[in-house]
Amino acid sequence: MAKEIERKFLVKGETWRSQVLSETRLVQGYLLDRPDLTLRVRIKAQEAFLTLKGASKGIARSEFEYPIPQEDAQALLAEFALFPPIDKIRYQVQVGAHRWDLDVFLGANAGLVLAEIELQDPEEPFIRPDWLGEEVSEDPRYYNVNLAKQPYRTWNRPASET
């Protein structure tokens, strides 16, 4: 069984931009959203994937991902997506032994920048770069499926966060 162990953080500032190794536009939508299972379609450049994710247990969950034809992905999103797709640019940054994914959200989630790191073990140590903000790993508002349902721009936030 495939396991994903991931920690997620808000990003502060722009200093990470000087460390970017690559960038890719991602469009993803959700075909199923249950407490125990989500089914996602993701288009990444010329590739597409169908991903099943189990319920989160802390920062870990089951994840199975399969490549599919891009035309199928587009058709699935058009016909079956439960919510408008998430649109974001993913930047990869290397910090020490770990590669970080920094997602700059577009559209209804514009203004949100998240950093994710995948680990082998929930207690695995990692370097915390200066641009790393508050950890939101277990805050369900920041799950992509929930950002599709209730976009970041619709949240009621203090003026200091807008």
PEZI-V688772 format. One record per residue. RES is the residue in one letter. SS is DSSP state (H for helix, E for strand, C for the rest). Layout:
RES|SS / RES|SS
This chain:
M|C / A|C / K|E / E|E / I|E / E|E / R|E / K|E / F|E / L|E / V|E / K|C / G|C / E|C / T|H / W|H / R|H / S|H / Q|H / V|E / L|E / S|E / E|E / T|E / R|E / L|E / V|E / Q|E / G|E / Y|E / L|E / L|E / D|E / R|E / P|C / D|C / L|E / T|E / L|E / R|E / V|E / R|E / I|E / K|E / A|C / Q|C / E|E / A|E / F|E / L|E / T|E / L|E / K|E / G|E / A|C / S|C / K|E / G|C / I|C / A|E / R|E / S|E / E|E / F|E / E|E / Y|E / P|E / I|C / P|C / Q|H / E|H / D|H / A|H / Q|H / A|H / L|H / L|H / A|H / E|H / F|H / A|C / L|C / F|C / P|C / P|C / I|E / D|E / K|E / I|E / R|E / Y|E / Q|E / V|E / Q|E / V|E / G|C / A|C / H|E / R|E / W|E / D|E / L|E / D|E / V|E / F|E / L|C / G|H / A|H / N|H / A|C / G|C / L|C / V|E / L|E / A|E / E|E / I|E / E|E / L|C / Q|C / D|C / P|C / E|C / E|C / P|C / F|C / I|C / R|C / P|C / D|C / W|C / L|E / G|E / E|E / E|E / V|C / S|C / E|C / D|C / P|H / R|H / Y|H / Y|C / N|H / V|H / N|H / L|H / A|H / K|H / Q|C / P|C / Y|H / R|H / T|H / W|C / N|C / R|C / P|C / A|H / S|H / E|H / T|C
